[in-house]
């Protein structure tokens, strides 16, 4: 009866806090899946570039969102501190590790960062046809999965502690220094990646063209020098003229002159081959550096650096969107069930309270005495007519439905059997 007489005090009794929280999480996840779908749509706008040499065909469309696959290189790479690998960028974090003993006897690990280093060099994306410059590489999505991690732990040597560390250990008796942990994340040179970003024309085109022209001039001058060395000399005192001017020499001197001339021709040929190889190398390097384009982070749009190909990247984003949407539907259904259940329970209590008030009003009682009931009404549910008589005391005060769980008369508390009475 006490539960029936408690009237809902406010509208908060109809709301479920857990249900509202679940609905809020569902709405946030739906927004996240919507953003993920937007990223997929923007990724579909990217123009796939097979090789860097094909960029020249897209020059009239720049700036343009493209997807290019190649190797990340660097003209002056830095060195990884832990393993000596040549890297484009690196980040080193040094932490001191302590063991802390709590009064309860539990021991936990505490880490304190003491040093952080970050170094980055100018990066290029290169394939067999050319090389372009990369900007804002550190802000690219997916770079964390591309970078490698190297970790090293150095145990503490208590005999080599500094004065400050000794004072700290003395002040914090519950903390014991365990060692130093060094974690280094780095991007190695020649890592094959797919870069999705905005392709623009480079502003340093003139310097690149000038360097290429100077290298071409150097190669031409080297080739001209080698050609002069290969040409036979005429009557100006060359070895061939001297041999022709001395026909009366013996066979020994003629053979010696022939060998000298052959040796000179072989040396000239070797020199020309070396110069040509050096020139080809310079031309190849100039071709790799002669693409005046930059791949950078767009003002609005995707910027990815990943080891996956473009179709694999799109499939990965779609899979993530499906998983997020599934969790959103799950939290939404859970929140709906909790809210509807709480509202139904509150509505049932409100209806019971109103029915109780109507019964009190019909008996002429305004609720001052909860023990007074209407004539012929069950004293338990206060709703149905009483039709059960307790044989031990003779009270007819409950209905058939409520008498099932009763062993004693609710009025005089006498244990007895029940007899149902049927009224005409």
ZIZI-V168473 format. One record per helix or strand of 2 or more residues. SS is the DSSP state (~ for helix, > for strand). FROM is the first residue (numbers start at 1). TO is the last residue. If there is no record, write none. Layout:
BEGIN
SS | FROM | TO
SS | FROM | TO
END
This chain:
BEGIN
~ | 2 | 5
~ | 11 | 14
~ | 17 | 44
> | 47 | 49
~ | 52 | 61
> | 64 | 73
> | 78 | 79
> | 86 | 101
> | 107 | 120
> | 123 | 127
> | 130 | 134
~ | 137 | 139
~ | 143 | 146
> | 148 | 155
~ | 158 | 160
~ | 163 | 171
> | 175 | 188
> | 191 | 201
~ | 205 | 230
~ | 239 | 245
~ | 251 | 289
> | 293 | 296
> | 304 | 306
~ | 310 | 362
> | 388 | 390
> | 396 | 398
~ | 400 | 403
> | 418 | 420
END
